[in-house]
C-alpha cells in the first residue's frame, strides 16, 4: 500500500496527465506563484491563531503546492519531488 505522500504524488501525476484536469494541466511554475504565496499566508494565519485544525489543513495545501511545482519541474526535466527531498535532506545533514 502506498504511503500518503506517494498517493499525493500519484494523484498529481494523474491531474497533470493527458486525461487529467484541464485547469491543472494548463498551470505553469509562474501561474502557481500566487497560490504558493496565498497558501503560505494561510499557514501563517493558522499559526497566529494557534488553530491546529486549520494549521493541519493549510500545511497540506502548502505541501500540495510544493508537489505541484515539483511535478512541473519534473515535466521540464529539471528535478522531481524525490530529488528535491534528497536535496534538503543532504543540506540538513551538512548543516548539522
Phi and psi restraints in degrees (value plus and minus 20) as a CYANA .aco file:
   2 UNK   PHI     -89.3   -49.3
   2 UNK   PSI     131.0   171.0
   3 UNK   PHI     -89.3   -49.3
   3 UNK   PSI     143.5   183.5
   4 UNK   PHI     -76.1   -36.1
   4 UNK   PSI     -57.5   -17.5
   5 UNK   PHI     -86.8   -46.8
   5 UNK   PSI     -63.6   -23.6
   6 UNK   PHI     -82.3   -42.3
   6 UNK   PSI     -59.0   -19.0
   7 UNK   PHI     -81.5   -41.5
   7 UNK   PSI     -63.0   -23.0
   8 UNK   PHI     -81.1   -41.1
   8 UNK   PSI     -64.4   -24.4
   9 UNK   PHI     -83.2   -43.2
   9 UNK   PSI     -59.6   -19.6
  10 UNK   PHI     -85.2   -45.2
  10 UNK   PSI     -62.8   -22.8
  11 UNK   PHI     -82.0   -42.0
  11 UNK   PSI     -63.0   -23.0
  12 UNK   PHI     -81.8   -41.8
  12 UNK   PSI     -61.2   -21.2
  13 UNK   PHI     -81.3   -41.3
  13 UNK   PSI     -61.3   -21.3
  14 UNK   PHI     -86.1   -46.1
  14 UNK   PSI     -62.7   -22.7
  15 UNK   PHI     -80.8   -40.8
  15 UNK   PSI     -54.1   -14.1
  16 UNK   PHI    -111.0   -71.0
  16 UNK   PSI     -26.1    13.9
  17 UNK   PHI     -91.8   -51.8
  17 UNK   PSI     154.1   194.1
  18 UNK   PHI     -75.0   -35.0
  18 UNK   PSI     -58.8   -18.8
  19 UNK   PHI    -120.8   -80.8
  19 UNK   PSI       0.7    40.7
  20 UNK   PHI    -101.3   -61.3
  20 UNK   PSI    -183.3  -143.3
  21 UNK   PHI     -95.3   -55.3
  21 UNK   PSI     104.9   144.9
  22 UNK   PHI     -75.7   -35.7
  22 UNK   PSI     -61.8   -21.8
  23 UNK   PHI     -84.7   -44.7
  23 UNK   PSI     -67.3   -27.3
  24 UNK   PHI     -82.4   -42.4
  24 UNK   PSI     -58.1   -18.1
  25 UNK   PHI     -86.9   -46.9
  25 UNK   PSI     -49.0    -9.0
  26 UNK   PHI    -107.6   -67.6
  26 UNK   PSI     -27.1    12.9
  27 UNK   PHI     -92.2   -52.2
  27 UNK   PSI     130.9   170.9
  28 UNK   PHI    -147.1  -107.1
  28 UNK   PSI     151.8   191.8
  29 UNK   PHI     -75.9   -35.9
  29 UNK   PSI     -57.2   -17.2
  30 UNK   PHI     -95.2   -55.2
  30 UNK   PSI     -61.5   -21.5
  31 UNK   PHI     -88.9   -48.9
  31 UNK   PSI     -43.4    -3.4
  32 UNK   PHI    -103.6   -63.6
  32 UNK   PSI     -29.4    10.6
  33 UNK   PHI     -75.7   -35.7
  33 UNK   PSI     -63.6   -23.6
  34 UNK   PHI     -82.7   -42.7
  34 UNK   PSI     -57.0   -17.0
  35 UNK   PHI     -92.4   -52.4
  35 UNK   PSI     -55.9   -15.9
  36 UNK   PHI     -82.1   -42.1
  36 UNK   PSI     -64.0   -24.0
  37 UNK   PHI     -86.8   -46.8
  37 UNK   PSI     -64.3   -24.3
  38 UNK   PHI     -80.2   -40.2
  38 UNK   PSI     -66.1   -26.1
  39 UNK   PHI     -86.6   -46.6
  39 UNK   PSI     -55.4   -15.4
  40 UNK   PHI     -82.6   -42.6
  40 UNK   PSI     -62.7   -22.7
  41 UNK   PHI     -84.3   -44.3
  41 UNK   PSI     -57.7   -17.7
  42 UNK   PHI     -87.7   -47.7
  42 UNK   PSI     -54.0   -14.0
  43 UNK   PHI     -83.9   -43.9
  43 UNK   PSI     -65.4   -25.4
  44 UNK   PHI     -81.0   -41.0
  44 UNK   PSI     -59.3   -19.3
  45 UNK   PHI     -84.8   -44.8
  45 UNK   PSI     -63.9   -23.9
  46 UNK   PHI     -82.7   -42.7
  46 UNK   PSI     -57.9   -17.9
  47 UNK   PHI     -84.6   -44.6
  47 UNK   PSI     -63.8   -23.8
  48 UNK   PHI     -81.5   -41.5
  48 UNK   PSI     -55.9   -15.9
  49 UNK   PHI    -104.6   -64.6
  49 UNK   PSI     -27.7    12.3
  50 UNK   PHI      31.4    71.4
  50 UNK   PSI      21.9    61.9
  51 UNK   PHI    -117.9   -77.9
  51 UNK   PSI      79.5   119.5
  52 UNK   PHI     -84.2   -44.2
  52 UNK   PSI     -57.5   -17.5
  53 UNK   PHI     -85.5   -45.5
  53 UNK   PSI     -64.6   -24.6
  54 UNK   PHI     -86.9   -46.9
  54 UNK   PSI     -59.2   -19.2
  55 UNK   PHI     -81.0   -41.0
  55 UNK   PSI     -64.7   -24.7
  56 UNK   PHI     -78.2   -38.2
  56 UNK   PSI     -67.0   -27.0
  57 UNK   PHI     -84.9   -44.9
  57 UNK   PSI     -66.4   -26.4
  58 UNK   PHI     -89.9   -49.9
  58 UNK   PSI     -55.3   -15.3
  59 UNK   PHI     -84.3   -44.3
  59 UNK   PSI     -56.4   -16.4
  60 UNK   PHI     -82.9   -42.9
  60 UNK   PSI     -63.0   -23.0
  61 UNK   PHI     -83.6   -43.6
  61 UNK   PSI     -59.1   -19.1
  62 UNK   PHI     -86.7   -46.7
  62 UNK   PSI     -61.6   -21.6
  63 UNK   PHI     -80.5   -40.5
  63 UNK   PSI     -60.5   -20.5
  64 UNK   PHI     -79.7   -39.7
  64 UNK   PSI     -59.6   -19.6
  65 UNK   PHI     -83.8   -43.8
  65 UNK   PSI     -59.5   -19.5
  66 UNK   PHI     -84.1   -44.1
  66 UNK   PSI     -64.8   -24.8
  67 UNK   PHI     -81.5   -41.5
  67 UNK   PSI     -61.8   -21.8
  68 UNK   PHI     -81.9   -41.9
  68 UNK   PSI     -68.8   -28.8
  69 UNK   PHI     -81.0   -41.0
  69 UNK   PSI     -62.7   -22.7
  70 UNK   PHI     -84.2   -44.2
  70 UNK   PSI     -57.6   -17.6
  71 UNK   PHI     -82.9   -42.9
  71 UNK   PSI     -64.5   -24.5
  72 UNK   PHI     -85.3   -45.3
  72 UNK   PSI     -61.1   -21.1
  73 UNK   PHI     -80.4   -40.4
  73 UNK   PSI     -60.0   -20.0
  74 UNK   PHI     -83.5   -43.5
  74 UNK   PSI     -62.5   -22.5
  75 UNK   PHI     -82.2   -42.2
  75 UNK   PSI     -49.1    -9.1
  76 UNK   PHI    -103.3   -63.3
  76 UNK   PSI     -26.4    13.6
  77 UNK   PHI      62.2   102.2
  77 UNK   PSI      -2.6    37.4
  78 UNK   PHI    -103.7   -63.7
  78 UNK   PSI     -79.2   -39.2
  79 UNK   PHI    -189.6  -149.6
  79 UNK   PSI     143.8   183.8
  80 UNK   PHI    -134.9   -94.9
  80 UNK   PSI     159.6   199.6
  81 UNK   PHI     -78.7   -38.7
  81 UNK   PSI     -63.1   -23.1
  82 UNK   PHI     -85.4   -45.4
  82 UNK   PSI     -58.2   -18.2
  83 UNK   PHI     -85.8   -45.8
  83 UNK   PSI     -59.6   -19.6
  84 UNK   PHI     -82.1   -42.1
  84 UNK   PSI     -65.3   -25.3
  85 UNK   PHI     -84.5   -44.5
  85 UNK   PSI     -59.5   -19.5
  86 UNK   PHI     -81.2   -41.2
  86 UNK   PSI     -58.8   -18.8
  87 UNK   PHI     -81.8   -41.8
  87 UNK   PSI     -66.4   -26.4
  88 UNK   PHI     -90.9   -50.9
  88 UNK   PSI     -53.6   -13.6
  89 UNK   PHI     -82.5   -42.5
  89 UNK   PSI     -67.9   -27.9
  90 UNK   PHI     -81.3   -41.3
  90 UNK   PSI     -60.5   -20.5
  91 UNK   PHI     -82.6   -42.6
  91 UNK   PSI     -64.2   -24.2
  92 UNK   PHI     -83.0   -43.0
  92 UNK   PSI     -60.0   -20.0
  93 UNK   PHI     -84.0   -44.0
  93 UNK   PSI     -65.1   -25.1
  94 UNK   PHI     -80.0   -40.0
  94 UNK   PSI     -60.5   -20.5
  95 UNK   PHI    -100.2   -60.2
  95 UNK   PSI     -36.3     3.7
